[in-house]
Amino acid sequence: MKEEKNMLSLKLKQLNFMNGKCFDDYIVVVPQKLDDLIDEGKQQNNCVGSFYNDNILCGRDYIYFIRRKDNPKKSVATARYNVNAGKTIELKEKNNKEPHEQFWTFAKEIDELINNYLK
């Protein structure tokens, strides 16, 4: 279990180049360990803390969070970027609510940055 947690941490950190990237009043926060995913799931009342671990470990998905710059510990939205699709395929606010259109605009910019980085 410890080895899997360490591998998950390494996979999560592959997006660290995005950590702190600003979009208007919001920033990207990249989870660093399983506990970050669990905390996000609790804050958002979603399954990110348990459901996507295998996809992350296999390199199919990346997870990132959108937070307010003035309160980076409080979750605003959770996003899942799919490597095969080359884009963010899931973006939700609390209780799996559809996000404000502004967050999809950010996600498109983030997708471009990730795609350029992965080339």
C-alpha positions, 0 to 999 in steps of 0.5 A: 500500500505504501509503494502504491501511495508513493507511485500515486504521489509521483504521478500526481506531481507530473502536473506540478508545472501548473501549480499556482498558475493564475487565471483571473482570481483563481489558481490551479492547485495540483494534488501532491498525495492521496490525502489531497485527493481525499480532502478534495473529495470531502470538500466537494462531496465527490469521489475524486479521493477514491475513484480515479486512483487507478487511472492516475497510476496508469497515466490515463488521467490527471487531476487538478483543482481550481481554487480562489487565489485569496483562499487556496485551501478551499476547494472551488472546482475539481477537474479531470484531464484525460491523456487520450482525449488531450483535454479536461473531460470532467469539471465539477463544483461542489456536489458534482454541480456543473461549473460556471462557464468561466471554469471551462474557459480556464480548463481550455487554457490549462489543456493547451499548457498540459498538451504542450508540456506533454509533447 
